[in-house]
Amino acid sequence: MSFIIYPAIDIRGGKCVRLFQGDYAQETVYADSPLEMAKRWVEQGAAWVHLVDLDGAKEGKPANAELIKEIARSISVPVQVGGGIRTEEQIADYLEAGVARVIVGTAAIEDEPFTQRILQSYGDKIAIGLDCRNGLVATRGWLTTTDVHATELAKRLVSYGAETFIYTDIARDGTLTGPNVEEISALALATGKSVIASGGVSNLDDLLVLSAHYTEGVSGAIVGKALYTDAFTLEEALARMEERGTNVG
């Protein structure tokens, strides 16, 4: 086991983009080919690649599925995928195409019986995406904020078999203001399960701080804008953490 850095590829209109705080109106295009970007991250040493179908998240059904499946088939490391995944058929389709882990977000809040079924059927091939504003879970591409607290929901889902959570602090996503380490660590300790941090990573120190909580269950970090704006390279991140004695992937 190791602390894993997940380079993020957010797909909208077939291109690799980044949003600011989940705002679809504040989009920056970083590459025309998400597939070539995925290959670039693998060349730099990525152990996993994190893919998000932004169009799918907004529309409530996968919109870039064929491109995502092509990426999964074309690179040599596992991928995890989220965005608009609401049915067992969609999950099965991705897994059969070679996706290693499917992220379920909105459905985990709006249809817990469904989530219970898929956790029982697919186990650790399912990750629960908890996208939060002030500790409350947001759904439907971050466009709706519920009154459900992330920790309370996560504890229920653990009882159904959830093993992996992805915690995104929406207020920090794409802002380079640092991750919400306190909330991320608290979620890991409260659930006793693996939590992947997402949102706000701005420099190498942010990764080192997160990895220091590995024994508490913080198992990795998704990094997007910091890599795309050359705040640091993936190679630099992996090397720095190894220098500090952090077991990384």
N, C-alpha and C positions, 0 to 999 in steps of 0.2 A: 504494500500500500504506500501511496505517496501523495503529497500535496500537488494537485494538478492545475496548471495554467491553461485555461480554455480560450484561445483566440476566438473572438466573436465575428460572425458574418451575418449581418442583418440584411435580408433581401426584400426589396420593394421594386416592383416593375422590372424584375429580372436583373437588377443591379445591386451592388454592394453599397449600402448606405448606413448612415448613423443619424439617429434622432436626438434632439435635446429634450431631456425629461419626458420622453415618450410622446412628444408633440409632433404629429405628422406634418404640421406646417413648417417645422424647423428641421429640415432634412439637408444633409450634406452627402453627395455622392462621392464615394472614394474609389470605386472601380466599376467598370462595365461588366466584368466577368467574375461572379462569385466563385466559379470553379477554379479559375486561375489564382484567385486570392487564397482559396483553400490549399492549393498546391504550394503556394508560397509559404504558408504557415507550416506545412509539413516539412518543407525543405529547411526551415529555421529550427525545427526540433519539436514541434507540437506533438503531444501525446494523444490529444483529443482536439476536435474542432466543434464549436458551438454554432448551430445554425438557427436563425429565426425567420420565419415567414411573416413579415410585417403585414403584407396584404391579407394573408390568411387570418392573422390575429384580428384585423379590423373587420373582415367580412364574415368571420365565424366558420370558415372552412378553408382547407389548404388551397392556396392559389399558385404557389410555386413548387408544387410537389414533384413534378418531373425533373426540374432543375436540381432540387435537393437530392432526389434519388440518384441522379447522375453523379453528383458530388460524392455521395456515399459509396458508389461503385468505383469511383475513379481514384480515390486516395487510399493510402495504406494505413491510416489510423482511424479509430472509431469516431463517429459523429453522434451528437445528440441534437434533437430537433424539436422546436416548439413553434406555435403560431397557428391558431384556428383548429386545433385537433380536438374534436368533440365526439367522435364515434369510435366504436371498436373496429369497424372496418378500416377507418383511416389509420389507426394504430397498427393493425395487422399489415396493411399495405406498406407502410414505412419499414416495419421490422423485416418483412419478407424481402424488401429491396436492399437490405444491408445496413439500415440505420441501427445503431447499437442501443440507443436510449431515446424514448419519446417523452416529451415534456407536456404535461397536462396542467393547465392553469384554470381558465374560466370554469370548465366542467367540474373541477374539484370543489368549487364553491357552489355552483348552481345545481349539481346533480351528484350528490354524494353516493347514492346507491350505484350509479355508473362507475364512479371512482373505486368503490369497494370491489366491484366485479373485475375491473381491469387490473387492480393490484393483486387480486387473487389469481388471475389468469397469467399475468406477465411479470409479476414480482419486480426484481430490480431493473428490469428494462423500462420501467416507468419512473420518471422523476416528477415531483409535484412543484410547479412553479408558483411561488408566492410573491406576487408583485405588490408592493405596499407603499402607501402614503401614510405617514405618521402611525405606522404599526397596523393599519387597516388594509385589508386585501382589496386590490383593484382588479377588475375583470374587463373582458371585451377590448383587448388591445389597450388597456390602461385608461379607457374612456369612461369607465364607471367605477366609482369607489363604494365599496360595501361597508356595512357596520360590523364585519367579521374580523376579529383580531387574529393575526397570523399564528400566534402561538397556540391559541385555543383550537383553531382549525387543524394545525399540524398534529397536535396530540390526538385528535380524533382519527386523523388519517393514519397515524402510526398504529392505532388499534386495528385498522383494516389491512395493514401490511406495508405501509409506505416505508421505504428505506432511504430515499434521497430527496432532498428539498433544494430548490434554487431560490435564494432570497434576493430579490431585487428591490432596492430602495429607489423608487421612481424619482424622488426629488434630487437624487444624486446622479442618476443615470445620464451619461453624456456630458457631465459637468466638470469632471476632473477635480472634484472637491474632496475626494477621499471616501472610502467605503464606510458604511455604518457598522463598525466592528462590534460595538456593544450589542446591537440588536441581533446581528448574525451569530455571535457567540452565545447569546442568551437563548436563541432558538435551538442551537445545537445541544446545549446543556439541558434544555427543557424536554427535548424529544429523545435524546440519546441516539440520534441518527445523523447521517451525513448531510452537511449543509454546504452548498456551493454558493460563494458570495458573488453578487453581481451589482454593478453600479458604482461609479465614483473613483475607481482606481486611477490614480494620476501619476504615480512614480514608483520606483522600485521599493521604496520604504513601505508603501501601502501593502505591497505583496508580502514583504517580510513580516509586517505586523499581523496580517491575516494568517500566514503560515505558522506563526507562533502559537495560534489557537488550534493547531491540527489535532492535538491530543484531546481537545474538547469536542471534536467532531467537525470542525471547519476543514473540509477536505479539498477545497480548491477555490479558484477565483476565475470568473469570466472577465476578460479584458477586451475592450473595444477601442474607444476613442484614443486612449493613451498610445496604443500601437499605431493607429492610423495617422496620428499627428506627430509621430516619431518622438514622443516623450522618452521612449526607450524601445529597444527591439526585443523581440521574444528571445533571441539568443542571449542578449544581455541579462534579461530577467532570469533565465535558467542558470546562467553562469554565476550570477550574484547570489542566488539562493543556495547553490551548491557550495560556494565559498563560505557562506554562513553556516554550513552544516545542515541545511534543510533538505530533507529527502523530497525531491521534486520529480514530476513527470511532465 
